[in-house]
Amino acid sequence: MIAPTPNPALFDTNGFLLDPSAWSPTLADRIAQADGLGELNALQIGLLHALRNEYAKRDCVTALSHVCHLTGQSADCMQHLFPNPRSAWRVAGLPDPGEEARA
């Protein structure tokens, strides 16, 4: 089940932001809080920015280990900073990555 989100009209039925340009660090914090992740730390926010930058360049799901590398963290940083890749993608305010990526 998808946790309630701030302003549900901004999100699709799977809980992903419909318009990535509506994202802000404040909205990311609100999504994280609604998902039970608590307040985001600087490492998480840096990872979210890198994830968004890679999405903007490629317009697709990027290897999360690569995003970790870009932020100077170990290849498995995502596992330590978010419960799962879907959660990071959602908090980053990116659109639904598709059924295969959600699985």
N, CA, C and O atoms as a GROMACS GRO file, in nm:
protein
  412
    1MET      N    1   0.084  -0.119   0.000
    1MET     CA    2   0.000   0.000   0.000
    1MET      C    3   0.088   0.125   0.000
    1MET      O    4   0.190   0.129   0.068
    2ILE      N    5   0.047   0.223  -0.075
    2ILE     CA    6   0.121   0.348  -0.085
    2ILE      C    7   0.078   0.440   0.028
    2ILE      O    8  -0.042   0.459   0.052
    3ALA      N    9   0.176   0.498   0.095
    3ALA     CA   10   0.146   0.589   0.206
    3ALA      C   11   0.080   0.715   0.153
    3ALA      O   12   0.102   0.755   0.038
    4PRO      N   13  -0.002   0.778   0.237
    4PRO     CA   14  -0.062   0.904   0.196
    4PRO      C   15   0.050   1.004   0.163
    4PRO      O   16   0.154   1.004   0.227
    5THR      N   17   0.026   1.087   0.066
    5THR     CA   18   0.127   1.184   0.027
    5THR      C   19   0.071   1.324   0.038
    5THR      O   20  -0.051   1.344   0.034
    6PRO      N   21   0.161   1.422   0.050
    6PRO     CA   22   0.114   1.560   0.050
    6PRO      C   23   0.049   1.591  -0.085
    6PRO      O   24   0.102   1.554  -0.189
    7ASN      N   25  -0.063   1.658  -0.084
    7ASN     CA   26  -0.135   1.697  -0.206
    7ASN      C   27  -0.145   1.581  -0.305
    7ASN      O   28  -0.074   1.580  -0.405
    8PRO      N   29  -0.233   1.485  -0.279
    8PRO     CA   30  -0.245   1.366  -0.364
    8PRO      C   31  -0.266   1.394  -0.512
    8PRO      O   32  -0.235   1.309  -0.595
    9ALA      N   33  -0.316   1.512  -0.548
    9ALA     CA   34  -0.338   1.544  -0.690
    9ALA      C   35  -0.207   1.550  -0.768
    9ALA      O   36  -0.209   1.543  -0.891
   10LEU      N   37  -0.095   1.564  -0.699
   10LEU     CA   38   0.036   1.570  -0.765
   10LEU      C   39   0.089   1.433  -0.805
   10LEU      O   40   0.188   1.424  -0.879
   11PHE      N   41   0.025   1.325  -0.757
   11PHE     CA   42   0.080   1.191  -0.771
   11PHE      C   43  -0.009   1.099  -0.852
   11PHE      O   44  -0.131   1.115  -0.855
   12ASP      N   45   0.053   1.002  -0.919
   12ASP     CA   46  -0.024   0.902  -0.994
   12ASP      C   47  -0.074   0.794  -0.898
   12ASP      O   48  -0.050   0.802  -0.778
   13THR      N   49  -0.141   0.694  -0.951
   13THR     CA   50  -0.200   0.589  -0.867
   13THR      C   51  -0.094   0.502  -0.799
   13THR      O   52  -0.125   0.434  -0.701
   14ASN      N   53   0.030   0.503  -0.849
   14ASN     CA   54   0.137   0.427  -0.785
   14ASN      C   55   0.220   0.512  -0.689
   14ASN      O   56   0.318   0.465  -0.632
   15GLY      N   57   0.179   0.638  -0.670
   15GLY     CA   58   0.245   0.725  -0.574
   15GLY      C   59   0.363   0.803  -0.628
   15GLY      O   60   0.439   0.862  -0.550
   16PHE      N   61   0.381   0.806  -0.760
   16PHE     CA   62   0.492   0.879  -0.819
   16PHE      C   63   0.446   1.018  -0.863
   16PHE      O   64   0.332   1.036  -0.906
   17LEU      N   65   0.535   1.114  -0.853
   17LEU     CA   66   0.505   1.252  -0.890
   17LEU      C   67   0.473   1.259  -1.039
   17LEU      O   68   0.549   1.208  -1.122
   18LEU      N   69   0.362   1.322  -1.074
   18LEU     CA   70   0.322   1.334  -1.214
   18LEU      C   71   0.411   1.431  -1.291
   18LEU      O   72   0.442   1.408  -1.408
   19ASP      N   73   0.452   1.539  -1.227
   19ASP     CA   74   0.534   1.641  -1.292
   19ASP      C   75   0.664   1.657  -1.214
   19ASP      O   76   0.665   1.721  -1.109
   20PRO      N   77   0.774   1.599  -1.262
   20PRO     CA   78   0.901   1.607  -1.189
   20PRO      C   79   0.947   1.750  -1.160
   20PRO      O   80   1.023   1.772  -1.066
   21SER      N   81   0.902   1.846  -1.240
   21SER     CA   82   0.944   1.985  -1.216
   21SER      C   83   0.877   2.043  -1.090
   21SER      O   84   0.918   2.149  -1.043
   22ALA      N   85   0.776   1.976  -1.037
   22ALA     CA   86   0.710   2.022  -0.915
   22ALA      C   87   0.789   1.982  -0.790
   22ALA      O   88   0.755   2.024  -0.679
   23TRP      N   89   0.895   1.902  -0.807
   23TRP     CA   90   0.976   1.853  -0.695
   23TRP      C   91   1.058   1.964  -0.631
   23TRP      O   92   1.102   2.057  -0.698
   24SER      N   93   1.076   1.952  -0.502
   24SER     CA   94   1.166   2.039  -0.427
   24SER      C   95   1.219   1.958  -0.309
   24SER      O   96   1.159   1.856  -0.273
   25PRO      N   97   1.330   1.999  -0.249
   25PRO     CA   98   1.378   1.928  -0.130
   25PRO      C   99   1.273   1.924  -0.019
   25PRO      O  100   1.265   1.827   0.056
   26THR      N  101   1.193   2.030  -0.009
   26THR     CA  102   1.086   2.032   0.092
   26THR      C  103   0.982   1.925   0.062
   26THR      O  104   0.938   1.854   0.152
   27LEU      N  105   0.943   1.912  -0.065
   27LEU     CA  106   0.848   1.808  -0.103
   27LEU      C  107   0.909   1.670  -0.079
   27LEU      O  108   0.840   1.579  -0.034
   28ALA      N  109   1.038   1.654  -0.108
   28ALA     CA  110   1.106   1.526  -0.084
   28ALA      C  111   1.096   1.489   0.064
   28ALA      O  112   1.068   1.374   0.098
   29ASP      N  113   1.120   1.586   0.152
   29ASP     CA  114   1.108   1.560   0.296
   29ASP      C  115   0.967   1.517   0.332
   29ASP      O  116   0.949   1.426   0.413
   30ARG      N  117   0.867   1.581   0.273
   30ARG     CA  118   0.728   1.547   0.304
   30ARG      C  119   0.694   1.406   0.254
   30ARG      O  120   0.624   1.332   0.322
   31ILE      N  121   0.744   1.370   0.135
   31ILE     CA  122   0.720   1.235   0.083
   31ILE      C  123   0.789   1.134   0.174
   31ILE      O  124   0.730   1.032   0.209
   32ALA      N  125   0.913   1.162   0.210
   32ALA     CA  126   0.988   1.071   0.297
   32ALA      C  127   0.916   1.053   0.431
   32ALA      O  128   0.906   0.941   0.481
   33GLN      N  129   0.867   1.160   0.488
   33GLN     CA  130   0.794   1.152   0.615
   33GLN      C  131   0.667   1.069   0.598
   33GLN      O  132   0.636   0.985   0.682
   34ALA      N  133   0.594   1.093   0.489
   34ALA     CA  134   0.470   1.018   0.464
   34ALA      C  135   0.499   0.869   0.445
   34ALA      O  136   0.416   0.785   0.477
   35ASP      N  137   0.618   0.837   0.391
   35ASP     CA  138   0.656   0.698   0.368
   35ASP      C  139   0.723   0.635   0.490
   35ASP      O  140   0.765   0.519   0.485
   36GLY      N  141   0.732   0.710   0.600
   36GLY     CA  142   0.791   0.657   0.722
   36GLY      C  143   0.943   0.654   0.723
   36GLY      O  144   1.002   0.582   0.803
   37LEU      N  145   1.006   0.733   0.637
   37LEU     CA  146   1.153   0.735   0.631
   37LEU      C  147   1.214   0.836   0.727
   37LEU      O  148   1.335   0.835   0.749
   38GLY      N  149   1.133   0.922   0.784
   38GLY     CA  150   1.185   1.026   0.871
   38GLY      C  151   1.246   1.140   0.792
   38GLY      O  152   1.227   1.150   0.670
   39GLU      N  153   1.319   1.226   0.861
   39GLU     CA  154   1.380   1.342   0.796
   39GLU      C  155   1.501   1.297   0.714
   39GLU      O  156   1.582   1.216   0.759
   40LEU      N  157   1.512   1.351   0.594
   40LEU     CA  158   1.623   1.316   0.506
   40LEU      C  159   1.752   1.381   0.554
   40LEU      O  160   1.751   1.494   0.603
   41ASN      N  161   1.864   1.307   0.540
   41ASN     CA  162   1.993   1.365   0.576
   41ASN      C  163   2.065   1.414   0.450
   41ASN      O  164   2.016   1.396   0.339
   42ALA      N  165   2.180   1.477   0.469
   42ALA     CA  166   2.254   1.537   0.357
   42ALA      C  167   2.295   1.433   0.253
   42ALA      O  168   2.291   1.462   0.134
   43LEU      N  169   2.334   1.313   0.296
   43LEU     CA  170   2.372   1.208   0.200
   43LEU      C  171   2.253   1.167   0.114
   43LEU      O  172   2.266   1.150  -0.008
   44GLN      N  173   2.137   1.152   0.177
   44GLN     CA  174   2.017   1.115   0.102
   44GLN      C  175   1.979   1.225   0.002
   44GLN      O  176   1.946   1.196  -0.112
   45ILE      N  177   1.984   1.349   0.046
   45ILE     CA  178   1.948   1.459  -0.042
   45ILE      C  179   2.046   1.469  -0.159
   45ILE      O  180   2.005   1.493  -0.273
   46GLY      N  181   2.174   1.450  -0.133
   46GLY     CA  182   2.273   1.450  -0.241
   46GLY      C  183   2.247   1.340  -0.341
   46GLY      O  184   2.260   1.360  -0.462
   47LEU      N  185   2.209   1.223  -0.291
   47LEU     CA  186   2.177   1.110  -0.378
   47LEU      C  187   2.053   1.140  -0.462
   47LEU      O  188   2.048   1.107  -0.580
   48LEU      N  189   1.953   1.203  -0.402
   48LEU     CA  190   1.832   1.238  -0.475
   48LEU      C  191   1.862   1.337  -0.587
   48LEU      O  192   1.810   1.324  -0.698
   49HIS      N  193   1.946   1.436  -0.558
   49HIS     CA  194   1.984   1.532  -0.663
   49HIS      C  195   2.058   1.462  -0.777
   49HIS      O  196   2.032   1.490  -0.894
   50ALA      N  197   2.150   1.371  -0.743
   50ALA     CA  198   2.224   1.298  -0.847
   50ALA      C  199   2.130   1.211  -0.929
   50ALA      O  200   2.143   1.202  -1.051
   51LEU      N  201   2.035   1.146  -0.863
   51LEU     CA  202   1.937   1.063  -0.932
   51LEU      C  203   1.854   1.147  -1.029
   51LEU      O  204   1.830   1.106  -1.142
   52ARG      N  205   1.812   1.264  -0.984
   52ARG     CA  206   1.734   1.354  -1.070
   52ARG      C  207   1.818   1.405  -1.187
   52ARG      O  208   1.769   1.414  -1.300
   53ASN      N  209   1.945   1.438  -1.162
   53ASN     CA  210   2.032   1.486  -1.269
   53ASN      C  211   2.053   1.377  -1.374
   53ASN      O  212   2.049   1.406  -1.494
   54GLU      N  213   2.074   1.254  -1.332
   54GLU     CA  214   2.093   1.144  -1.426
   54GLU      C  215   1.965   1.119  -1.505
   54GLU      O  216   1.970   1.091  -1.625
   55TYR      N  217   1.850   1.128  -1.438
   55TYR     CA  218   1.723   1.110  -1.509
   55TYR      C  219   1.706   1.220  -1.614
   55TYR      O  220   1.662   1.194  -1.726
   56ALA      N  221   1.742   1.343  -1.578
   56ALA     CA  222   1.730   1.455  -1.673
   56ALA      C  223   1.819   1.434  -1.795
   56ALA      O  224   1.782   1.471  -1.907
   57LYS      N  225   1.937   1.375  -1.775
   57LYS     CA  226   2.029   1.349  -1.887
   57LYS      C  227   1.982   1.236  -1.975
   57LYS      O  228   1.993   1.243  -2.098
   58ARG      N  229   1.928   1.130  -1.913
   58ARG     CA  230   1.901   1.006  -1.986
   58ARG      C  231   1.752   0.978  -2.010
   58ARG      O  232   1.717   0.898  -2.097
   59ASP      N  233   1.666   1.044  -1.932
   59ASP     CA  234   1.521   1.022  -1.942
   59ASP      C  235   1.484   0.876  -1.921
   59ASP      O  236   1.392   0.824  -1.985
   60CYS      N  237   1.556   0.810  -1.830
   60CYS     CA  238   1.525   0.670  -1.798
   60CYS      C  239   1.586   0.636  -1.662
   60CYS      O  240   1.658   0.715  -1.602
   61VAL      N  241   1.554   0.516  -1.616
   61VAL     CA  242   1.610   0.466  -1.490
   61VAL      C  243   1.760   0.447  -1.508
   61VAL      O  244   1.804   0.387  -1.607
   62THR      N  245   1.838   0.497  -1.414
   62THR     CA  246   1.983   0.486  -1.417
   62THR      C  247   2.027   0.380  -1.316
   62THR      O  248   1.963   0.363  -1.212
   63ALA      N  249   2.136   0.311  -1.346
   63ALA     CA  250   2.190   0.214  -1.250
   63ALA      C  251   2.218   0.287  -1.119
   63ALA      O  252   2.292   0.385  -1.116
   64LEU      N  253   2.159   0.238  -1.012
   64LEU     CA  254   2.171   0.306  -0.884
   64LEU      C  255   2.314   0.304  -0.833
   64LEU      O  256   2.357   0.397  -0.764
   65SER      N  257   2.390   0.200  -0.865
   65SER     CA  258   2.530   0.195  -0.824
   65SER      C  259   2.608   0.309  -0.891
   65SER      O  260   2.701   0.364  -0.831
   66HIS      N  261   2.571   0.345  -1.012
   66HIS     CA  262   2.635   0.456  -1.082
   66HIS      C  263   2.604   0.588  -1.012
   66HIS      O  264   2.691   0.674  -0.996
   67VAL      N  265   2.480   0.604  -0.970
   67VAL     CA  266   2.442   0.726  -0.899
   67VAL      C  267   2.520   0.736  -0.768
   67VAL      O  268   2.564   0.844  -0.729
   68CYS      N  269   2.536   0.623  -0.700
   68CYS     CA  270   2.617   0.621  -0.577
   68CYS      C  271   2.759   0.666  -0.608
   68CYS      O  272   2.816   0.747  -0.535
   69HIS      N  273   2.816   0.614  -0.714
   69HIS     CA  274   2.952   0.650  -0.756
   69HIS      C  275   2.962   0.801  -0.782
   69HIS      O  276   3.060   0.864  -0.741
   70LEU      N  277   2.864   0.857  -0.848
   70LEU     CA  278   2.866   1.000  -0.879
   70LEU      C  279   2.869   1.087  -0.754
   70LEU      O  280   2.920   1.198  -0.756
   71THR      N  281   2.813   1.035  -0.646
   71THR     CA  282   2.810   1.111  -0.521
   71THR      C  283   2.928   1.078  -0.431
   71THR      O  284   2.936   1.126  -0.318
   72GLY      N  285   3.021   0.995  -0.481
   72GLY     CA  286   3.139   0.960  -0.404
   72GLY      C  287   3.115   0.857  -0.296
   72GLY      O  288   3.195   0.844  -0.203
   73GLN      N  289   3.005   0.784  -0.307
   73GLN     CA  290   2.972   0.682  -0.208
   73GLN      C  291   2.997   0.543  -0.265
   73GLN      O  292   3.021   0.528  -0.385
   74SER      N  293   2.992   0.443  -0.179
   74SER     CA  294   3.011   0.306  -0.224
   74SER      C  295   2.896   0.265  -0.315
   74SER      O  296   2.787   0.322  -0.309
   75ALA      N  297   2.922   0.166  -0.400
   75ALA     CA  298   2.824   0.123  -0.500
   75ALA      C  299   2.692   0.076  -0.439
   75ALA      O  300   2.589   0.076  -0.506
   76ASP      N  301   2.695   0.036  -0.313
   76ASP     CA  302   2.573  -0.013  -0.248
   76ASP      C  303   2.509   0.091  -0.156
   76ASP      O  304   2.432   0.057  -0.067
   77CYS      N  305   2.542   0.218  -0.177
   77CYS     CA  306   2.492   0.322  -0.087
   77CYS      C  307   2.340   0.327  -0.080
   77CYS      O  308   2.283   0.357   0.024
   78MET      N  309   2.276   0.298  -0.192
   78MET     CA  310   2.130   0.305  -0.197
   78MET      C  311   2.068   0.213  -0.091
   78MET      O  312   1.968   0.248  -0.028
   79GLN      N  313   2.127   0.096  -0.074
   79GLN     CA  314   2.075  -0.001   0.023
   79GLN      C  315   2.083   0.051   0.165
   79GLN      O  316   2.005   0.011   0.252
   80HIS      N  317   2.178   0.141   0.190
   80HIS     CA  318   2.197   0.194   0.324
   80HIS      C  319   2.116   0.321   0.350
   80HIS      O  320   2.089   0.356   0.465
   81LEU      N  321   2.078   0.388   0.243
   81LEU     CA  322   2.012   0.518   0.259
   81LEU      C  323   1.861   0.516   0.236
   81LEU      O  324   1.789   0.604   0.285
   82PHE      N  325   1.813   0.416   0.163
   82PHE     CA  326   1.670   0.404   0.135
   82PHE      C  327   1.630   0.258   0.149
   82PHE      O  328   1.712   0.169   0.126
   83PRO      N  329   1.504   0.231   0.185
   83PRO     CA  330   1.462   0.092   0.202
   83PRO      C  331   1.468   0.011   0.073
   83PRO      O  332   1.490  -0.110   0.076
   84ASN      N  333   1.449   0.079  -0.041
   84ASN     CA  334   1.452   0.010  -0.170
   84ASN      C  335   1.464   0.115  -0.281
   84ASN      O  336   1.440   0.234  -0.257
   85PRO      N  337   1.501   0.073  -0.402
   85PRO     CA  338   1.516   0.169  -0.512
   85PRO      C  339   1.388   0.246  -0.543
   85PRO      O  340   1.392   0.364  -0.576
   86ARG      N  341   1.273   0.178  -0.533
   86ARG     CA  342   1.146   0.244  -0.561
   86ARG      C  343   1.126   0.364  -0.469
   86ARG      O  344   1.079   0.470  -0.511
   87SER      N  345   1.163   0.347  -0.343
   87SER     CA  346   1.149   0.454  -0.246
   87SER      C  347   1.236   0.574  -0.284
   87SER      O  348   1.189   0.688  -0.279
   88ALA      N  349   1.360   0.549  -0.321
   88ALA     CA  350   1.450   0.658  -0.361
   88ALA      C  351   1.395   0.730  -0.484
   88ALA      O  352   1.396   0.852  -0.491
   89TRP      N  353   1.348   0.653  -0.580
   89TRP     CA  354   1.294   0.708  -0.705
   89TRP      C  355   1.172   0.796  -0.674
   89TRP      O  356   1.158   0.905  -0.729
   90ARG      N  357   1.086   0.747  -0.586
   90ARG     CA  358   0.965   0.820  -0.550
   90ARG      C  359   0.998   0.949  -0.476
   90ARG      O  360   0.945   1.055  -0.507
   91VAL      N  361   1.087   0.940  -0.376
   91VAL     CA  362   1.125   1.058  -0.298
   91VAL      C  363   1.198   1.159  -0.386
   91VAL      O  364   1.191   1.280  -0.362
   92ALA      N  365   1.268   1.111  -0.489
   92ALA     CA  366   1.336   1.201  -0.582
   92ALA      C  367   1.238   1.274  -0.673
   92ALA      O  368   1.276   1.363  -0.748
   93GLY      N  369   1.110   1.235  -0.666
   93GLY     CA  370   1.008   1.305  -0.743
   93GLY      C  371   1.009   1.271  -0.891
   93GLY      O  372   0.964   1.350  -0.974
   94LEU      N  373   1.059   1.153  -0.923
   94LEU     CA  374   1.065   1.112  -1.063
   94LEU      C  375   0.939   1.036  -1.101
   94LEU      O  376   0.874   0.976  -1.014
   95PRO      N  377   0.902   1.037  -1.229
   95PRO     CA  378   0.779   0.970  -1.270
   95PRO      C  379   0.791   0.819  -1.258
   95PRO      O  380   0.900   0.764  -1.244
   96ASP      N  381   0.679   0.754  -1.263
   96ASP     CA  382   0.672   0.608  -1.252
   96ASP      C  383   0.773   0.545  -1.348
   96ASP      O  384   0.766   0.569  -1.469
   97PRO      N  385   0.866   0.464  -1.297
   97PRO     CA  386   0.968   0.404  -1.383
   97PRO      C  387   0.918   0.286  -1.465
   97PRO      O  388   0.992   0.232  -1.548
   98GLY      N  389   0.795   0.246  -1.444
   98GLY     CA  390   0.739   0.134  -1.519
   98GLY      C  391   0.732   0.008  -1.435
   98GLY      O  392   0.796  -0.004  -1.331
   99GLU      N  393   0.653  -0.085  -1.483
   99GLU     CA  394   0.625  -0.207  -1.408
   99GLU      C  395   0.751  -0.288  -1.376
   99GLU      O  396   0.767  -0.336  -1.264
  100GLU      N  397   0.840  -0.304  -1.474
  100GLU     CA  398   0.960  -0.384  -1.451
  100GLU      C  399   1.049  -0.322  -1.343
  100GLU      O  400   1.102  -0.394  -1.259
  101ALA      N  401   1.065  -0.192  -1.346
  101ALA     CA  402   1.148  -0.124  -1.246
  101ALA      C  403   1.083  -0.126  -1.109
  101ALA      O  404   1.153  -0.128  -1.007
  102ARG      N  405   0.950  -0.125  -1.103
  102ARG     CA  406   0.880  -0.127  -0.975
  102ARG      C  407   0.887  -0.263  -0.910
  102ARG      O  408   0.876  -0.273  -0.787
  103ALA      N  409   0.904  -0.368  -0.988
  103ALA     CA  410   0.901  -0.506  -0.935
  103ALA      C  411   1.018  -0.535  -0.845
  103ALA      O  412   1.029  -0.646  -0.792
   0.00000   0.00000   0.00000
